[in-house]
Structures are given as structure tokens and as C-alpha cells.
């Protein structure tokens, strides 16, 4: 029995070597997620590099009718981003500083020209 073929890209077409779906295919996504379970940043950096290479190679293959940047983003990175928990949005006024001295200080940024704090 032959071992299963890994779901890797055929470059410069960026199709899956095993199933011919646009890479990363569903199986490649599951594999990548599993391999990077404890290091999501490494997964995103890797996929960002793959996105860069794919954009260049796909454009060279078809400069007039290649994929749109948003399509490539969704295909390579969108699925791997951490999604919200589904909780409700923050209440109105959340994150607005109070009027206490600590609250004022929390919203100040240094002015590089004068080296003094300025309120946002």
C-alpha cells in the first residue's frame, strides 16, 4: 500500500499536489493547524511567506486575470486568523478613560518634538 501523498503546493500553479484544489486545501489547512497548534504566530509567518510567493508566481503566470489580493489573503491567511469568541461587543463607553489622574495619564502619548506628553 502506498502512503498518502502530502497536501503540498504544485508551484507556480499553487494547486494541491494530492487533491488538485487551490492550496492550501482543506487537508493542508488541518495539517498546518495541527503542526502549529502551540505557535499560531509561526503559522501566520509561514503562510504570509507562502502568500507572497504565490502572489508573485500567479501574477507572472497570468498578469491580466490573476487572483485579487483579497482572494489571496482569504485563501492563505484568512482561515488561520484567530476568530472572536462570539461574545457580544463591548458596551458603549468601554475603553474610554475616566477623569482620574491615572485615567488621564493612560491616554497620553509623548510628543517627540518637545518630549512632553500630549492628550490624545
The first five atom37 places (N, CA, C, CB, O) and aatype in JSON, in Angstrom:
{
  "aatype": [20, 20, 20, 20, 20, 20, 20, 20, 20, 20, 20, 20, 20, 20, 20, 20, 20, 20, 20, 20, 20, 20, 20, 20, 20, 20, 20, 20, 20, 20, 20, 20, 20, 20, 20, 20, 20, 20, 20, 20, 20, 20, 20, 20, 20, 20, 20, 20, 20, 20, 20, 20, 20, 20, 20, 20, 20, 20, 20, 20, 20, 20, 20, 20, 20, 20, 20, 20, 20, 20, 20, 20, 20, 20, 20, 20, 20, 20, 20, 20, 20, 20, 20, 20, 20, 20, 20, 20, 20, 20, 20, 20, 20, 20, 20, 20, 20, 20, 20, 20, 20, 20, 20, 20, 20, 20, 20, 20, 20, 20, 20, 20, 20, 20, 20, 20, 20, 20, 20, 20],
  "atom_mask": [
    [1, 1, 1, 1, 1],
    [1, 1, 1, 1, 1],
    [1, 1, 1, 1, 1],
    [1, 1, 1, 1, 1],
    [1, 1, 1, 1, 1],
    [1, 1, 1, 1, 1],
    [1, 1, 1, 1, 1],
    [1, 1, 1, 1, 1],
    [1, 1, 1, 1, 1],
    [1, 1, 1, 1, 1],
    [1, 1, 1, 1, 1],
    [1, 1, 1, 1, 1],
    [1, 1, 1, 1, 1],
    [1, 1, 1, 1, 1],
    [1, 1, 1, 1, 1],
    [1, 1, 1, 1, 1],
    [1, 1, 1, 1, 1],
    [1, 1, 1, 1, 1],
    [1, 1, 1, 1, 1],
    [1, 1, 1, 1, 1],
    [1, 1, 1, 1, 1],
    [1, 1, 1, 1, 1],
    [1, 1, 1, 1, 1],
    [1, 1, 1, 1, 1],
    [1, 1, 1, 1, 1],
    [1, 1, 1, 1, 1],
    [1, 1, 1, 1, 1],
    [1, 1, 1, 1, 1],
    [1, 1, 1, 1, 1],
    [1, 1, 1, 1, 1],
    [1, 1, 1, 1, 1],
    [1, 1, 1, 1, 1],
    [1, 1, 1, 1, 1],
    [1, 1, 1, 1, 1],
    [1, 1, 1, 1, 1],
    [1, 1, 1, 1, 1],
    [1, 1, 1, 1, 1],
    [1, 1, 1, 1, 1],
    [1, 1, 1, 1, 1],
    [1, 1, 1, 1, 1],
    [1, 1, 1, 1, 1],
    [1, 1, 1, 1, 1],
    [1, 1, 1, 1, 1],
    [1, 1, 1, 1, 1],
    [1, 1, 1, 1, 1],
    [1, 1, 1, 1, 1],
    [1, 1, 1, 1, 1],
    [1, 1, 1, 1, 1],
    [1, 1, 1, 1, 1],
    [1, 1, 1, 1, 1],
    [1, 1, 1, 1, 1],
    [1, 1, 1, 1, 1],
    [1, 1, 1, 1, 1],
    [1, 1, 1, 1, 1],
    [1, 1, 1, 1, 1],
    [1, 1, 1, 1, 1],
    [1, 1, 1, 1, 1],
    [1, 1, 1, 1, 1],
    [1, 1, 1, 1, 1],
    [1, 1, 1, 1, 1],
    [1, 1, 1, 1, 1],
    [1, 1, 1, 1, 1],
    [1, 1, 1, 1, 1],
    [1, 1, 1, 1, 1],
    [1, 1, 1, 1, 1],
    [1, 1, 1, 1, 1],
    [1, 1, 1, 1, 1],
    [1, 1, 1, 1, 1],
    [1, 1, 1, 1, 1],
    [1, 1, 1, 1, 1],
    [1, 1, 1, 1, 1],
    [1, 1, 1, 1, 1],
    [1, 1, 1, 1, 1],
    [1, 1, 1, 1, 1],
    [1, 1, 1, 1, 1],
    [1, 1, 1, 1, 1],
    [1, 1, 1, 1, 1],
    [1, 1, 1, 1, 1],
    [1, 1, 1, 1, 1],
    [1, 1, 1, 1, 1],
    [1, 1, 1, 1, 1],
    [1, 1, 1, 1, 1],
    [1, 1, 1, 1, 1],
    [1, 1, 1, 1, 1],
    [1, 1, 1, 1, 1],
    [1, 1, 1, 1, 1],
    [1, 1, 1, 1, 1],
    [1, 1, 1, 1, 1],
    [1, 1, 1, 1, 1],
    [1, 1, 1, 1, 1],
    [1, 1, 1, 1, 1],
    [1, 1, 1, 1, 1],
    [1, 1, 1, 1, 1],
    [1, 1, 1, 1, 1],
    [1, 1, 1, 1, 1],
    [1, 1, 1, 1, 1],
    [1, 1, 1, 1, 1],
    [1, 1, 1, 1, 1],
    [1, 1, 1, 1, 1],
    [1, 1, 1, 1, 1],
    [1, 1, 1, 1, 1],
    [1, 1, 1, 1, 1],
    [1, 1, 1, 1, 1],
    [1, 1, 1, 1, 1],
    [1, 1, 1, 1, 1],
    [1, 1, 1, 1, 1],
    [1, 1, 1, 1, 1],
    [1, 1, 1, 1, 1],
    [1, 1, 1, 1, 1],
    [1, 1, 1, 1, 1],
    [1, 1, 1, 1, 1],
    [1, 1, 1, 1, 1],
    [1, 1, 1, 1, 1],
    [1, 1, 1, 1, 1],
    [1, 1, 1, 1, 1],
    [1, 1, 1, 1, 1],
    [1, 1, 1, 1, 1],
    [1, 1, 1, 1, 1],
    [1, 1, 1, 1, 1],
    [1, 1, 1, 1, 1]
  ],
  "atom_positions": [
    [[0.84, -1.18, 0.0], [0.0, 0.0, 0.0], [0.89, 1.24, 0.0], [-0.96, 0.0, 1.22], [1.86, 1.32, 0.75]],
    [[0.54, 2.19, -0.82], [1.31, 3.42, -0.94], [0.89, 4.4, 0.14], [1.13, 4.04, -2.35], [-0.31, 4.56, 0.4]],
    [[1.85, 5.08, 0.79], [1.46, 6.07, 1.79], [0.73, 7.24, 1.12], [2.71, 6.59, 2.56], [0.96, 7.52, -0.06]],
    [[-0.14, 7.9, 1.87], [-0.87, 9.03, 1.27], [0.09, 10.15, 0.86], [-1.91, 9.57, 2.26], [1.11, 10.39, 1.5]],
    [[-0.26, 10.8, -0.21], [0.57, 11.91, -0.7], [0.33, 13.14, 0.18], [0.26, 12.24, -2.19], [-0.81, 13.44, 0.54]],
    [[1.39, 13.84, 0.51], [1.2, 15.06, 1.31], [0.5, 16.14, 0.48], [2.56, 15.58, 1.83], [0.67, 16.23, -0.73]],
    [[-0.27, 16.93, 1.16], [-1.02, 18.01, 0.5], [-0.13, 19.26, 0.45], [-2.36, 18.31, 1.25], [-0.3, 20.19, 1.24]],
    [[0.8, 19.25, -0.48], [1.74, 20.35, -0.7], [1.41, 21.04, -2.01], [3.21, 19.84, -0.7], [0.75, 20.45, -2.87]],
    [[1.86, 22.29, -2.19], [1.52, 23.01, -3.42], [2.37, 22.59, -4.61], [1.67, 24.49, -3.2], [3.55, 22.29, -4.48]],
    [[1.73, 22.58, -5.78], [2.45, 22.48, -7.05], [2.7, 23.92, -7.46], [1.62, 21.66, -8.16], [1.77, 24.68, -7.73]],
    [[3.97, 24.28, -7.5], [4.3, 25.66, -7.86], [4.76, 25.71, -9.3], [5.39, 26.22, -6.93], [5.44, 24.79, -9.75]],
    [[4.42, 26.72, -10.02], [3.83, 28.01, -9.67], [2.31, 28.06, -9.77], [4.41, 29.07, -10.54], [1.72, 29.14, -9.71]],
    [[1.64, 26.91, -9.93], [0.18, 26.91, -10.08], [-0.55, 27.08, -8.76], [-0.27, 25.64, -10.74], [-1.69, 27.54, -8.73]],
    [[0.09, 26.71, -7.67], [-0.48, 26.78, -6.34], [-1.76, 25.96, -6.22], [-0.75, 28.21, -5.96], [-2.76, 26.4, -5.66]],
    [[-1.67, 24.74, -6.77], [-2.72, 23.74, -6.6], [-2.15, 22.64, -5.73], [-3.23, 23.19, -7.98], [-0.94, 22.41, -5.72]],
    [[-3.02, 21.95, -5.0], [-2.57, 20.88, -4.13], [-2.08, 19.69, -4.94], [-3.7, 20.44, -3.19], [-2.74, 19.26, -5.89]],
    [[-0.93, 19.18, -4.56], [-0.31, 18.05, -5.24], [-1.15, 16.77, -5.08], [1.1, 17.82, -4.7], [-1.1, 15.89, -5.95]],
    [[-1.9, 16.67, -4.01], [-2.66, 15.44, -3.74], [-4.09, 15.49, -4.27], [-2.69, 15.18, -2.26], [-4.59, 14.49, -4.78]],
    [[-4.76, 16.64, -4.15], [-6.18, 16.69, -4.49], [-6.52, 17.71, -5.58], [-6.99, 16.99, -3.27], [-7.67, 17.79, -6.0]],
    [[-5.56, 18.48, -6.03], [-5.7, 19.48, -7.11], [-6.59, 20.66, -6.75], [-6.26, 18.81, -8.33], [-6.97, 21.43, -7.63]],
    [[-6.93, 20.82, -5.48], [-7.68, 22.0, -5.03], [-6.71, 23.17, -4.88], [-8.44, 21.72, -3.68], [-5.5, 22.95, -4.75]],
    [[-7.2, 24.4, -4.89], [-6.31, 25.53, -4.61], [-5.64, 25.33, -3.25], [-7.1, 26.88, -4.64], [-6.29, 25.03, -2.25]],
    [[-4.31, 25.51, -3.24], [-3.56, 25.31, -2.0], [-3.52, 26.59, -1.19], [-2.14, 24.82, -2.3], [-3.35, 27.66, -1.77]],
    [[-3.68, 26.53, 0.13], [-3.81, 25.36, 0.96], [-5.24, 24.8, 0.93], [-3.42, 25.69, 2.38], [-6.21, 25.51, 1.2]],
    [[-5.35, 23.54, 0.59], [-6.64, 22.86, 0.54], [-7.11, 22.58, 1.98], [-6.54, 21.52, -0.29], [-6.39, 22.87, 2.93]],
    [[-8.28, 22.03, 2.11], [-8.83, 21.77, 3.45], [-7.92, 20.84, 4.26], [-10.23, 21.14, 3.33], [-7.71, 21.08, 5.45]],
    [[-7.38, 19.81, 3.63], [-6.5, 18.89, 4.34], [-5.2, 19.58, 4.73], [-6.2, 17.65, 3.48], [-4.7, 19.37, 5.84]],
    [[-4.65, 20.39, 3.85], [-3.42, 21.13, 4.18], [-3.67, 22.08, 5.34], [-2.9, 21.9, 2.95], [-2.82, 22.23, 6.22]],
    [[-4.83, 22.73, 5.35], [-5.16, 23.65, 6.45], [-5.23, 22.9, 7.77], [-6.5, 24.36, 6.17], [-4.7, 23.37, 8.78]],
    [[-5.89, 21.75, 7.77], [-5.97, 20.96, 9.01], [-4.58, 20.52, 9.46], [-6.87, 19.73, 8.81], [-4.26, 20.59, 10.65]],
    [[-3.77, 20.08, 8.53], [-2.41, 19.63, 8.85], [-1.59, 20.79, 9.4], [-1.73, 19.03, 7.62], [-0.9, 20.64, 10.42]],
    [[-1.65, 21.93, 8.74], [-0.88, 23.1, 9.2], [-1.35, 23.55, 10.58], [-1.02, 24.25, 8.19], [-0.53, 23.89, 11.43]],
    [[-2.65, 23.57, 10.8], [-3.18, 23.96, 12.1], [-2.69, 22.99, 13.18], [-4.73, 23.99, 12.07], [-2.31, 23.42, 14.28]],
    [[-2.7, 21.71, 12.88], [-2.23, 20.7, 13.84], [-0.73, 20.87, 14.11], [-2.52, 19.28, 13.31], [-0.3, 20.81, 15.26]],
    [[0.05, 21.08, 13.06], [1.5, 21.23, 13.23], [1.87, 22.48, 14.01], [2.18, 21.26, 11.87], [2.92, 22.53, 14.64]],
    [[1.02, 23.49, 13.98], [1.31, 24.76, 14.65], [0.32, 25.04, 15.78], [1.27, 25.9, 13.64], [0.02, 26.19, 16.07]],
    [[-0.17, 23.99, 16.42], [-1.16, 24.14, 17.48], [-0.71, 25.13, 18.54], [-1.45, 22.79, 18.13], [-1.51, 25.94, 19.01]],
    [[0.54, 25.08, 18.92], [1.03, 25.91, 20.01], [1.84, 27.11, 19.53], [1.88, 25.09, 20.94], [2.47, 27.79, 20.34]],
    [[1.84, 27.38, 18.25], [2.6, 28.52, 17.73], [1.89, 29.14, 16.53], [4.03, 28.08, 17.33], [2.32, 29.0, 15.39]],
    [[0.79, 29.82, 16.82], [-0.02, 30.44, 15.76], [0.77, 31.5, 15.01], [-1.29, 31.05, 16.35], [0.58, 31.67, 13.8]],
    [[1.65, 32.22, 15.69], [2.45, 33.25, 15.03], [3.33, 32.62, 13.95], [3.32, 34.01, 16.06], [3.43, 33.15, 12.84]],
    [[3.97, 31.5, 14.27], [4.81, 30.83, 13.27], [3.98, 30.4, 12.06], [5.51, 29.6, 13.89], [4.44, 30.5, 10.93]],
    [[2.76, 29.93, 12.31], [1.87, 29.55, 11.2], [1.57, 30.76, 10.33], [0.56, 28.94, 11.74], [1.63, 30.66, 9.1]],
    [[1.24, 31.89, 10.94], [0.91, 33.08, 10.16], [2.12, 33.62, 9.4], [0.35, 34.16, 11.08], [1.97, 34.1, 8.28]],
    [[3.29, 33.56, 10.0], [4.51, 34.0, 9.3], [4.77, 33.09, 8.11], [5.73, 33.99, 10.27], [5.08, 33.57, 7.02]],
    [[4.64, 31.78, 8.31], [4.84, 30.83, 7.21], [3.83, 31.1, 6.09], [4.7, 29.38, 7.72], [4.21, 31.18, 4.92]],
    [[2.56, 31.23, 6.45], [1.53, 31.46, 5.44], [1.71, 32.81, 4.74], [0.14, 31.38, 6.06], [1.42, 32.93, 3.55]],
    [[2.19, 33.81, 5.47], [2.47, 35.1, 4.85], [3.55, 34.98, 3.79], [2.89, 36.12, 5.91], [3.46, 35.61, 2.74]],
    [[4.56, 34.19, 4.06], [5.61, 33.95, 3.06], [5.07, 33.21, 1.85], [6.75, 33.17, 3.67], [5.43, 33.51, 0.72]],
    [[4.21, 32.23, 2.11], [3.6, 31.48, 1.01], [2.7, 32.4, 0.18], [2.8, 30.29, 1.54], [2.68, 32.3, -1.05]],
    [[1.97, 33.27, 0.84], [1.12, 34.25, 0.14], [1.97, 35.14, -0.76], [0.33, 35.11, 1.16], [1.6, 35.4, -1.9]],
    [[3.08, 35.61, -0.25], [3.98, 36.46, -1.02], [4.46, 35.74, -2.27], [5.18, 36.9, -0.16], [4.41, 36.29, -3.38]],
    [[4.93, 34.51, -2.1], [5.41, 33.73, -3.24], [4.3, 33.45, -4.24], [6.03, 32.42, -2.76], [4.49, 33.57, -5.45]],
    [[3.13, 33.08, -3.73], [2.0, 32.75, -4.61], [1.56, 33.97, -5.41], [0.82, 32.2, -3.8], [1.29, 33.86, -6.6]],
    [[1.48, 35.12, -4.76], [1.07, 36.34, -5.47], [2.02, 36.63, -6.62], [1.0, 37.54, -4.5], [1.59, 36.95, -7.73]],
    [[3.31, 36.52, -6.36], [4.31, 36.77, -7.39], [4.2, 35.76, -8.53], [5.72, 36.74, -6.79], [4.17, 36.14, -9.7]],
    [[4.15, 34.49, -8.19], [4.13, 33.45, -9.21], [2.83, 33.43, -10.01], [4.35, 32.09, -8.57], [2.85, 33.25, -11.23]],
    [[1.7, 33.61, -9.34], [0.42, 33.61, -10.06], [0.3, 34.83, -10.96], [-0.75, 33.57, -9.06], [-0.28, 34.75, -12.05]],
    [[0.83, 35.95, -10.53], [0.8, 37.15, -11.37], [1.68, 36.94, -12.61], [1.28, 38.39, -10.57], [1.31, 37.34, -13.71]],
    [[2.84, 36.33, -12.42], [3.73, 36.07, -13.57], [3.07, 35.13, -14.57], [5.07, 35.48, -13.09], [3.26, 35.28, -15.78]],
    [[2.31, 34.16, -14.08], [1.62, 33.23, -14.97], [0.5, 33.91, -15.76], [1.05, 32.07, -14.18], [0.28, 33.62, -16.93]],
    [[-0.2, 34.83, -15.09], [-1.36, 35.45, -15.72], [-1.5, 36.89, -15.22], [-2.64, 34.64, -15.42], [-2.33, 37.16, -14.35]],
    [[-0.72, 37.82, -15.77], [-0.74, 39.19, -15.26], [-2.05, 39.94, -15.51], [0.38, 39.96, -15.87], [-2.3, 40.96, -14.86]],
    [[-2.87, 39.48, -16.42], [-4.09, 40.22, -16.75], [-5.33, 39.72, -16.02], [-4.34, 40.15, -18.22], [-6.31, 40.45, -15.9]],
    [[-5.3, 38.49, -15.54], [-6.5, 37.93, -14.93], [-6.17, 37.08, -13.71], [-7.27, 37.1, -15.96], [-6.8, 36.05, -13.47]],
    [[-5.18, 37.5, -12.94], [-4.79, 36.74, -11.76], [-5.74, 36.99, -10.61], [-3.37, 37.09, -11.35], [-6.65, 37.82, -10.73]],
    [[-5.56, 36.28, -9.51], [-6.44, 36.46, -8.35], [-6.27, 37.84, -7.73], [-6.16, 35.39, -7.31], [-5.2, 38.44, -7.77]],
    [[-7.36, 38.33, -7.17], [-7.35, 39.62, -6.48], [-6.61, 39.47, -5.14], [-8.8, 40.14, -6.25], [-6.59, 38.39, -4.56]],
    [[-5.99, 40.55, -4.65], [-5.28, 40.48, -3.37], [-6.16, 39.96, -2.23], [-4.74, 41.84, -3.01], [-5.7, 39.17, -1.4]],
    [[-7.42, 40.41, -2.18], [-8.31, 39.96, -1.1], [-8.54, 38.45, -1.17], [-9.66, 40.71, -1.17], [-8.59, 37.77, -0.15]],
    [[-8.69, 37.93, -2.38], [-8.87, 36.48, -2.55], [-7.66, 35.72, -2.03], [-9.12, 36.14, -4.04], [-7.79, 34.7, -1.36]],
    [[-6.48, 36.22, -2.36], [-5.26, 35.55, -1.89], [-5.14, 35.64, -0.37], [-4.03, 36.17, -2.56], [-4.74, 34.67, 0.27]],
    [[-5.47, 36.79, 0.19], [-5.42, 36.94, 1.65], [-6.34, 35.92, 2.31], [-5.81, 38.37, 2.07], [-5.93, 35.21, 3.23]],
    [[-7.58, 35.86, 1.85], [-8.53, 34.91, 2.44], [-8.04, 33.47, 2.28], [-9.91, 35.07, 1.79], [-8.17, 32.67, 3.21]],
    [[-7.5, 33.17, 1.14], [-7.04, 31.8, 0.84], [-5.86, 31.39, 1.7], [-6.67, 31.68, -0.62], [-5.81, 30.26, 2.19]],
    [[-4.91, 32.3, 1.89], [-3.68, 31.94, 2.6], [-3.7, 32.28, 4.08], [-2.52, 32.61, 1.95], [-3.16, 31.52, 4.88]],
    [[-4.29, 33.39, 4.46], [-4.21, 33.83, 5.85], [-5.56, 33.9, 6.56], [-3.57, 35.16, 5.91], [-5.64, 33.64, 7.76]],
    [[-6.6, 34.25, 5.84], [-7.9, 34.5, 6.47], [-8.38, 33.34, 7.33], [-8.92, 34.79, 5.43], [-8.92, 33.56, 8.42]],
    [[-8.21, 32.14, 6.87], [-8.69, 30.97, 7.6], [-7.89, 30.71, 8.87], [-8.64, 29.74, 6.71], [-8.39, 30.07, 9.8]],
    [[-6.67, 31.2, 8.94], [-5.79, 30.89, 10.07], [-5.84, 31.93, 11.18], [-4.38, 30.75, 9.59], [-5.29, 31.72, 12.26]],
    [[-6.5, 33.06, 10.92], [-6.58, 34.1, 11.94], [-7.47, 33.65, 13.08], [-7.09, 35.41, 11.34], [-8.42, 32.89, 12.88]],
    [[-7.17, 34.12, 14.26], [-7.98, 33.78, 15.43], [-9.29, 34.53, 15.32], [-7.24, 34.13, 16.76], [-9.31, 35.75, 15.15]],
    [[-10.36, 33.8, 15.41], [-11.69, 34.4, 15.33], [-12.14, 34.81, 16.72], [-12.7, 33.42, 14.7], [-11.64, 34.3, 17.73]],
    [[-13.1, 35.73, 16.77], [-13.68, 36.15, 18.04], [-14.38, 34.99, 18.72], [-14.65, 37.31, 17.83], [-14.64, 33.96, 18.11]],
    [[-14.69, 35.17, 19.98], [-15.33, 34.11, 20.75], [-16.83, 34.1, 20.55], [-15.01, 34.26, 22.21], [-17.51, 33.22, 21.07]],
    [[-17.35, 35.06, 19.81], [-18.79, 35.12, 19.63], [-19.47, 35.91, 20.72], [-19.36, 33.74, 19.57], [-20.7, 35.99, 20.75]],
    [[-18.7, 36.5, 21.63], [-19.3, 37.29, 22.69], [-19.83, 38.59, 22.12], [-18.29, 37.56, 23.82], [-19.48, 39.0, 21.01]],
    [[-20.66, 39.23, 22.89], [-21.26, 40.48, 22.42], [-20.22, 41.59, 22.38], [-22.44, 40.89, 23.32], [-19.19, 41.49, 23.06]],
    [[-20.46, 42.64, 21.59], [-19.5, 43.74, 21.52], [-19.42, 44.46, 22.86], [-19.88, 44.72, 20.41], [-20.34, 44.37, 23.67]],
    [[-18.33, 45.19, 23.1], [-18.2, 45.91, 24.37], [-19.29, 46.96, 24.5], [-16.81, 46.56, 24.49], [-19.75, 47.5, 23.49]],
    [[-19.7, 47.26, 25.73], [-20.75, 48.27, 25.92], [-20.26, 49.65, 25.51], [-21.21, 48.3, 27.38], [-19.05, 49.89, 25.47]],
    [[-21.19, 50.57, 25.19], [-20.78, 51.93, 24.82], [-19.94, 52.55, 25.93], [-22.01, 52.8, 24.52], [-20.28, 52.43, 27.1]],
    [[-18.88, 53.21, 25.55], [-18.01, 53.87, 26.52], [-16.91, 52.98, 27.05], [-18.83, 54.36, 27.66], [-16.02, 53.46, 27.76]],
    [[-16.93, 51.71, 26.72], [-15.86, 50.81, 27.17], [-14.56, 51.25, 26.53], [-16.18, 49.32, 26.83], [-14.51, 51.53, 25.33]],
    [[-13.52, 51.31, 27.32], [-12.23, 51.71, 26.8], [-12.01, 53.21, 26.81], [-12.07, 51.19, 25.41], [-10.92, 53.67, 26.47]],
    [[-13.03, 53.98, 27.18], [-12.88, 55.43, 27.28], [-12.28, 55.73, 28.64], [-14.25, 56.18, 27.07], [-12.82, 55.27, 29.65]],
    [[-11.2, 56.49, 28.71], [-10.56, 56.74, 30.01], [-11.46, 57.57, 30.91], [-9.23, 57.44, 29.81], [-12.24, 58.41, 30.46]],
    [[-11.32, 57.32, 32.22], [-12.08, 58.12, 33.17], [-11.37, 59.45, 33.4], [-12.28, 57.36, 34.52], [-10.35, 59.73, 32.77]],
    [[-11.89, 60.27, 34.31], [-11.32, 61.6, 34.55], [-10.32, 61.62, 35.69], [-12.41, 62.59, 34.83], [-9.89, 62.69, 36.12]],
    [[-9.94, 60.47, 36.2], [-8.97, 60.44, 37.28], [-7.57, 60.72, 36.73], [-9.0, 59.07, 38.02], [-7.35, 60.57, 35.53]],
    [[-6.64, 61.12, 37.59], [-5.28, 61.36, 37.11], [-4.68, 60.14, 36.42], [-4.39, 61.78, 38.27], [-3.98, 60.27, 35.42]],
    [[-4.95, 58.96, 36.95], [-4.43, 57.76, 36.3], [-5.07, 57.57, 34.94], [-4.67, 56.51, 37.18], [-4.4, 57.16, 33.99]],
    [[-6.37, 57.88, 34.84], [-7.06, 57.76, 33.55], [-6.5, 58.74, 32.54], [-8.54, 57.99, 33.73], [-6.33, 58.39, 31.37]],
    [[-6.2, 59.98, 32.98], [-5.62, 60.96, 32.06], [-4.24, 60.5, 31.59], [-5.52, 62.34, 32.74], [-3.9, 60.64, 30.42]],
    [[-3.48, 59.97, 32.49], [-2.12, 59.55, 32.16], [-2.15, 58.39, 31.18], [-1.36, 59.16, 33.44], [-1.25, 58.25, 30.35]],
    [[-3.19, 57.54, 31.27], [-3.27, 56.37, 30.42], [-3.48, 56.73, 28.96], [-4.38, 55.46, 30.88], [-3.18, 55.94, 28.07]],
    [[-4.0, 57.94, 28.69], [-4.27, 58.28, 27.3], [-3.31, 59.35, 26.78], [-5.7, 58.76, 27.15], [-3.6, 60.02, 25.79]],
    [[-2.2, 59.5, 27.43], [-1.21, 60.49, 26.98], [-0.11, 59.79, 26.2], [-0.62, 61.26, 28.18], [0.28, 58.67, 26.5]],
    [[0.37, 60.48, 25.18], [1.47, 59.96, 24.38], [2.57, 61.01, 24.34], [1.0, 59.58, 22.94], [2.27, 62.2, 24.33]],
    [[3.82, 60.6, 24.31], [4.9, 61.58, 24.26], [4.93, 62.3, 22.91], [6.24, 60.92, 24.53], [4.71, 61.69, 21.86]],
    [[5.21, 63.59, 22.96], [5.4, 64.37, 21.75], [6.89, 64.34, 21.44], [4.87, 65.85, 21.91], [7.68, 64.88, 22.21]],
    [[7.28, 63.72, 20.32], [8.71, 63.6, 20.04], [9.39, 64.95, 19.84], [8.92, 62.76, 18.81], [10.6, 65.06, 20.05]],
    [[8.65, 65.98, 19.45], [9.26, 67.3, 19.21], [9.63, 67.98, 20.52], [8.31, 68.19, 18.41], [10.67, 68.63, 20.6]],
    [[8.78, 67.84, 21.55], [9.03, 68.55, 22.81], [9.38, 67.6, 23.94], [7.82, 69.36, 23.19], [9.77, 68.05, 25.02]],
    [[9.24, 66.3, 23.71], [9.46, 65.29, 24.73], [8.49, 65.44, 25.89], [10.89, 65.36, 25.23], [8.8, 65.03, 27.01]],
    [[7.31, 66.03, 25.64], [6.27, 66.17, 26.65], [5.08, 65.31, 26.26], [5.85, 67.65, 26.81], [4.91, 64.95, 25.1]],
    [[4.25, 65.0, 27.26], [3.05, 64.22, 26.99], [1.97, 65.1, 26.4], [2.55, 63.55, 28.28], [1.83, 66.27, 26.76]],
    [[1.2, 64.53, 25.48], [0.04, 65.2, 24.9], [-1.15, 64.29, 25.05], [0.28, 65.58, 23.42], [-1.02, 63.08, 24.88]],
    [[-2.3, 64.84, 25.36], [-3.52, 64.05, 25.46], [-4.01, 63.75, 24.07], [-4.6, 64.78, 26.29], [-4.01, 64.62, 23.2]],
    [[-4.43, 62.53, 23.84], [-4.96, 62.13, 22.53], [-6.28, 62.76, 22.27], [-5.09, 60.63, 22.44], [-6.87, 62.53, 21.21]]
  ]
}
